Each structure stands twice: as C-alpha cells, then as structure tokens.
Amino acid sequence: MTKSDIEVLKSNIEKRIRVQCKDGEVFIGRAISVSEEEQDLIYDLISTTRESRYEKSDKQPSYLTRFQDIEPVRSCDEA
C-alpha cells in the first residue's frame, strides 16, 4: 500500500471505498477509521468477493484490515 492509498482512505472517511487485498478479495466498504500509527483500516462492509469470510449477523459489525494486506484503494466516486 502506498502513501497515495493512505491519503485516499483518509480523504474518504465516512464514504464508500473499493479495496483490493493481496489475497485476491475485493471489497467495498464505508471507511470508519484510518490509523497510520496502527497501520490499519476499520470499515463497515458493503460487499465483497469473499462472503464466506464474514459471519452473517442481524447487526453488521465493523471490520479491521491491516495496511500490509491491502493493494490498490479507490474512492467509489472514481470512475
């Protein structure tokens, strides 16, 4: 993940983002928190290419992904 990716995440707090992970998962989520110190992203999941990874629940939890597991990041407002 590049400095540019971190800036995209930070500028899209409370907005939808598209994240590609190194393991091949691609998810769309709403960015909740981005921590350079902790090197992580906390997000609410909207959709994913790997639904089996996530528990089904009546109440949607937030998830955490480490920067080291992230590849390209895009705002969902980008074309």
PADREN-168787 format. One record per residue (C-alpha): residue in one letter; x, y, z; residue number from 1. Coordinates in nm, 3 decimals, always signed. Each point is the difference from the previous one (the first is absolute). Example, Ala and Ser with C-alpha at 12.3 -4.5 7.8 and 13.67 -1.06 7.14 Angstrom:
<pt type="A" x="+1.230" y="-0.450" z="+0.780" seq="1"/>
<pt type="S" x="+0.137" y="+0.344" z="-0.066" seq="2"/>
% end
This chain:
<pt type="M" x="+0.000" y="+0.000" z="+0.000" seq="1"/>
<pt type="T" x="+0.134" y="+0.339" z="-0.098" seq="2"/>
<pt type="K" x="-0.012" y="+0.340" z="+0.169" seq="3"/>
<pt type="S" x="-0.248" y="+0.096" z="-0.272" seq="4"/>
<pt type="D" x="-0.228" y="-0.290" z="+0.105" seq="5"/>
<pt type="I" x="+0.012" y="+0.120" z="+0.362" seq="6"/>
<pt type="E" x="-0.097" y="+0.350" z="-0.113" seq="7"/>
<pt type="V" x="-0.293" y="-0.140" z="-0.200" seq="8"/>
<pt type="L" x="-0.118" y="-0.187" z="+0.310" seq="9"/>
<pt type="K" x="+0.035" y="+0.305" z="+0.224" seq="10"/>
<pt type="S" x="-0.183" y="+0.226" z="-0.244" seq="11"/>
<pt type="N" x="-0.288" y="-0.248" z="-0.019" seq="12"/>
<pt type="I" x="-0.085" y="-0.047" z="+0.368" seq="13"/>
<pt type="E" x="-0.377" y="-0.063" z="+0.024" seq="14"/>
<pt type="K" x="-0.009" y="-0.061" z="-0.377" seq="15"/>
<pt type="R" x="+0.006" y="-0.312" z="-0.214" seq="16"/>
<pt type="I" x="+0.335" y="-0.143" z="-0.105" seq="17"/>
<pt type="R" x="+0.109" y="-0.291" z="-0.220" seq="18"/>
<pt type="V" x="+0.291" y="-0.202" z="+0.138" seq="19"/>
<pt type="Q" x="+0.193" y="-0.280" z="-0.166" seq="20"/>
<pt type="C" x="+0.177" y="-0.233" z="+0.241" seq="21"/>
<pt type="K" x="+0.316" y="-0.200" z="-0.071" seq="22"/>
<pt type="D" x="-0.192" y="-0.327" z="+0.043" seq="23"/>
<pt type="G" x="-0.228" y="+0.092" z="-0.292" seq="24"/>
<pt type="E" x="-0.301" y="+0.124" z="+0.195" seq="25"/>
<pt type="V" x="-0.155" y="+0.323" z="-0.124" seq="26"/>
<pt type="F" x="-0.241" y="+0.177" z="+0.231" seq="27"/>
<pt type="I" x="-0.203" y="+0.315" z="+0.010" seq="28"/>
<pt type="G" x="-0.036" y="+0.152" z="+0.341" seq="29"/>
<pt type="R" x="-0.065" y="+0.322" z="+0.185" seq="30"/>
<pt type="A" x="+0.326" y="+0.120" z="+0.153" seq="31"/>
<pt type="I" x="-0.039" y="+0.060" z="+0.374" seq="32"/>
<pt type="S" x="+0.359" y="+0.056" z="+0.115" seq="33"/>
<pt type="V" x="+0.347" y="+0.008" z="-0.155" seq="34"/>
<pt type="S" x="+0.300" y="-0.025" z="+0.234" seq="35"/>
<pt type="E" x="+0.352" y="+0.049" z="-0.134" seq="36"/>
<pt type="E" x="+0.133" y="-0.073" z="+0.349" seq="37"/>
<pt type="E" x="-0.183" y="-0.334" z="+0.027" seq="38"/>
<pt type="Q" x="+0.028" y="-0.061" z="-0.377" seq="39"/>
<pt type="D" x="-0.364" y="-0.099" z="-0.038" seq="40"/>
<pt type="L" x="-0.336" y="+0.083" z="-0.151" seq="41"/>
<pt type="I" x="-0.330" y="-0.046" z="+0.182" seq="42"/>
<pt type="Y" x="-0.305" y="-0.019" z="-0.226" seq="43"/>
<pt type="D" x="-0.362" y="-0.105" z="-0.029" seq="44"/>
<pt type="L" x="-0.031" y="-0.267" z="-0.268" seq="45"/>
<pt type="I" x="-0.240" y="+0.072" z="-0.287" seq="46"/>
<pt type="S" x="+0.097" y="-0.277" z="-0.244" seq="47"/>
<pt type="T" x="+0.282" y="-0.246" z="-0.056" seq="48"/>
<pt type="T" x="+0.122" y="-0.264" z="-0.240" seq="49"/>
<pt type="R" x="+0.055" y="-0.233" z="+0.299" seq="50"/>
<pt type="E" x="-0.328" y="-0.008" z="+0.192" seq="51"/>
<pt type="S" x="+0.091" y="-0.328" z="+0.173" seq="52"/>
<pt type="R" x="+0.267" y="+0.183" z="+0.207" seq="53"/>
<pt type="Y" x="-0.259" y="+0.204" z="+0.184" seq="54"/>
<pt type="E" x="-0.255" y="-0.113" z="+0.257" seq="55"/>
<pt type="K" x="-0.364" y="+0.059" z="-0.078" seq="56"/>
<pt type="S" x="-0.160" y="+0.214" z="+0.269" seq="57"/>
<pt type="D" x="-0.309" y="+0.214" z="+0.054" seq="58"/>
<pt type="K" x="+0.225" y="+0.285" z="+0.107" seq="59"/>
<pt type="Q" x="+0.286" y="+0.082" z="-0.236" seq="60"/>
<pt type="P" x="+0.333" y="+0.021" z="+0.185" seq="61"/>
<pt type="S" x="+0.297" y="+0.210" z="-0.108" seq="62"/>
<pt type="Y" x="+0.313" y="-0.174" z="-0.128" seq="63"/>
<pt type="L" x="+0.373" y="+0.068" z="+0.014" seq="64"/>
<pt type="T" x="+0.253" y="-0.056" z="-0.277" seq="65"/>
<pt type="R" x="+0.375" y="+0.060" z="+0.036" seq="66"/>
<pt type="F" x="+0.176" y="+0.223" z="-0.253" seq="67"/>
<pt type="Q" x="+0.239" y="-0.287" z="-0.082" seq="68"/>
<pt type="D" x="-0.297" y="-0.198" z="-0.140" seq="69"/>
<pt type="I" x="-0.125" y="+0.279" z="-0.228" seq="70"/>
<pt type="E" x="+0.092" y="+0.070" z="-0.360" seq="71"/>
<pt type="P" x="-0.170" y="+0.276" z="-0.206" seq="72"/>
<pt type="V" x="-0.266" y="+0.219" z="+0.163" seq="73"/>
<pt type="R" x="-0.256" y="+0.213" z="-0.182" seq="74"/>
<pt type="S" x="-0.279" y="+0.229" z="+0.101" seq="75"/>
<pt type="C" x="-0.329" y="-0.131" z="-0.133" seq="76"/>
<pt type="D" x="-0.051" y="+0.346" z="-0.149" seq="77"/>
<pt type="E" x="+0.288" y="-0.067" z="-0.243" seq="78"/>
<pt type="A" x="-0.083" y="-0.135" z="-0.344" seq="79"/>
% end
